[in-house]
């Protein structure tokens, strides 16, 4: 797999939860490669994944030089290992994310952190607003409470009092 295919694969998967499903499906495909017709395997993948991911996977797995099931299995195992070894950034958020939110946040992560990264979510309804980001053991809190604390901190009090006069 070349770098362009790796980035496209990561962008098609986006979340750690979905990556586990994809890895499971690809393992099943690799395990059944010798037992089943390749057309049957492709059909089963088509019913299990969205079209964008399926197109990227087909490009990453199929090459014109593949002649044997052993070569196809090696390509599958390479893709599986790549997905399993992707770094993750976790977010604690107060809402269940929709697809657009996931896409925009993943795009931000690929621009701000690294090109090939997966995101993971934990929903905490006790949070009132903001987000907690966890990456490589470091916690970054972007909550409304933190912003207000910073704004009303001692070093900003002189600015606040000047506004009143």
N, C-alpha and C positions, 0 to 999 in steps of 0.2 A: 504494500500500500504506500502510495506517495503522500507527501505532506498535504497536498490539496484534497485528496480523498479523506485523509484523517480529519481535517478541519470540517469538511462537508458532513462527515459521519457524526462528529461531535455536535455540530449545529442541528442536525436532524434529530438527534436523540434528546439533547438539552438537559434532561433531569436524571438524577441518580436512580430514582425509582424506575423510570422507563428503561434505563440502561440494564438494570437487572432482568427485566422482562426480555429484552433483546438478547442478552447473553444466554438466557435459558433457552430461548427459541433457536439460537444459533448452535448451542450445544446439542440440542435434540436433532437438529439438521445434520450436524457432523456425525453424530452417533448412528443416524439412520442412512447415511450416504450410501452405504454398500447394500442396504436392504430394499431401498425404494428408488423408483425412477426419479431422476432429477426434476422432471416436469411436475411430479406430485409434490416434491419438496418446495418448489417455487410457488405452486398453487397454495400450499399451506401457509407460506410466508405472506402471500398476498392478502390472505384473510386475517392475518395477525398484526400487520403493521400498516402505518399510513404510507401513502404513495411516495412522499419525499424520501423517507428513510429507505423504503424498498428500492428506489432508483439508486440511491447512494450505495447501498449494500451490494446490489447487482454489479455496479461498477467496481467496487472494491474486491469482490470475490471472484468474479469472472474475468479471465484473461484469455487471450487467443492462444497462448502457449499451453493451457491446461489440457491434458490429454487423458489423465487417469483420475479415478476417484481419490487416490492418495494425494495428488496435487491439489484437488479441490478441498480436501480435508485440511491440508496444510494452510491454505489460504483462509479457510474458516477459522482455524485455531489462531492464526495471526490476528484476525479481526477481533476475535473474542478476547485475546490477551490485551490488545490495544484498549478495548472498551473497559475491561476490568481494571486497567492501570491508570485510567484518567483521574486527574485530581478533582476534588469536589470542594465546593464552597457551600456552606449551609446557611440558611436564613430562617430566623424565627419571626413570624409575621402574625398579625391579628386577624387575618382573613384567609379564606381559601382562594388561592390564585386561579385566575382563568387563563386560557391559552395565550391571550395577548399580553398579560402581565408576565407570564413565564418567558415568552419570546423577548420582550423588551428587557427584562432583567438579565436573561442569558446574553443578549447582545451587549449589554453594559459590561457584564463580567468578561466577555471575550475581548472587549476593547480596553478594559481597565486592569484586568488581572493577568489573563493569558488566553491565547487563542483556542486552546483545546481544554476546556474545563466543563464540568457538569455542575448543575445546581441542585440543591436538595432543600425541601421545605419542612418546617414544623409549624403547625398553627397553634398559637397560644391565644385563646379568647380573652385572657386576663390582661393582655397588652391593650392599651387604649389606642395607641398610634405608633407609627415608626416601624423600625426593623432592627433586628440584631443579626449581624453578619459574623460567621465563624469561618476562619480560613487558616489552615496550618496551625491550629491551636491558639490563634489570636482572636480576641473578641472585639468587635467594633459595634458600638451602640449608636444608632441613629434614631433616637426617639424624640418626640415632642418635649418630653420632660427634660431631657438633656439639653436641647436647644434653649428652652426657657431658663434652665439653671445657668447656662452660660451667658445668656443675654442679661439676666438680672444679677449676675455675679458682682462682687465688689469692684472689680476693675472696670465695669461698665456703668456703675452707679452715677459717676460724674456726667456721663453722656445722657443718661436718663433724666437727671435733674435739670440739665441745660435745656431739655425739650420743654419743660414746664414753664420756664421763664419767658 
